[in-house]
Amino acid sequence: MKDYSNLAVLTDKKLRTLRNNINNRLEAFSKGGEKHLPPSHMLHGLDQADCEALKERVFIEMKKRSKA
């Protein structure tokens, strides 16, 4: 599992990619079709609750950047 404790160090592009991956993963969870992610995937090891929590933190970081 990757360390996302400090989202401020991610580039804008990486943050958007993370957001998109989280949204896709949550959609897969809701449809019941989630698959096992390879260890190289940025969301490997995160369950649905972890993804939801990370999504909130990503949106907060994106809002901070849009106001700056």
C-alpha positions as semicolon CSV with decimal commas, in nm:
position;residue;x (nm);y (nm);z (nm)
1;M;0,000;0,000;0,000
2;K;0,128;0,343;-0,091
3;D;0,166;0,617;0,169
4;Y;-0,083;0,898;0,117
5;S;-0,028;1,071;0,450
6;N;0,100;1,388;0,280
7;L;-0,104;1,467;-0,031
8;A;0,054;1,812;-0,059
9;V;0,370;1,659;-0,211
10;L;0,179;1,513;-0,508
11;T;0,172;1,705;-0,834
12;D;-0,164;1,830;-0,961
13;K;-0,161;1,565;-1,233
14;K;-0,086;1,284;-0,986
15;L;-0,362;1,411;-0,756
16;R;-0,615;1,410;-1,043
17;T;-0,503;1,059;-1,141
18;L;-0,549;0,944;-0,782
19;R;-0,898;1,099;-0,771
20;N;-0,997;0,926;-1,095
21;N;-0,862;0,590;-0,977
22;I;-1,050;0,623;-0,648
23;N;-1,375;0,708;-0,828
24;N;-1,332;0,408;-1,060
25;R;-1,252;0,180;-0,767
26;L;-1,554;0,297;-0,568
27;E;-1,776;0,242;-0,871
28;A;-1,642;-0,112;-0,898
29;F;-1,712;-0,170;-0,528
30;S;-2,069;-0,046;-0,568
31;K;-2,129;-0,279;-0,863
32;G;-1,978;-0,574;-0,678
33;G;-1,722;-0,626;-0,952
34;E;-1,407;-0,518;-0,773
35;K;-1,102;-0,717;-0,864
36;H;-0,777;-0,785;-0,687
37;L;-0,532;-0,508;-0,770
38;P;-0,167;-0,583;-0,845
39;P;0,088;-0,461;-0,587
40;S;0,204;-0,191;-0,831
41;H;-0,143;-0,026;-0,841
42;M;-0,173;0,300;-0,648
43;L;-0,480;0,174;-0,457
44;H;-0,350;-0,176;-0,381
45;G;-0,448;-0,284;-0,030
46;L;-0,726;-0,027;0,017
47;D;-1,079;-0,142;0,090
48;Q;-1,395;0,057;0,021
49;A;-1,382;0,251;0,350
50;D;-1,016;0,340;0,293
51;C;-1,098;0,464;-0,058
52;E;-1,385;0,678;0,071
53;A;-1,161;0,836;0,336
54;L;-0,881;0,899;0,087
55;K;-1,129;1,050;-0,159
56;E;-1,234;1,307;0,102
57;R;-0,872;1,399;0,170
58;V;-0,798;1,428;-0,203
59;F;-1,095;1,663;-0,254
60;I;-0,985;1,879;0,040
61;E;-0,634;1,905;-0,107
62;M;-0,773;1,988;-0,451
63;K;-0,991;2,264;-0,301
64;K;-0,689;2,411;-0,122
65;R;-0,498;2,424;-0,447
66;S;-0,782;2,582;-0,642
67;K;-0,801;2,869;-0,391
68;A;-0,427;2,929;-0,390
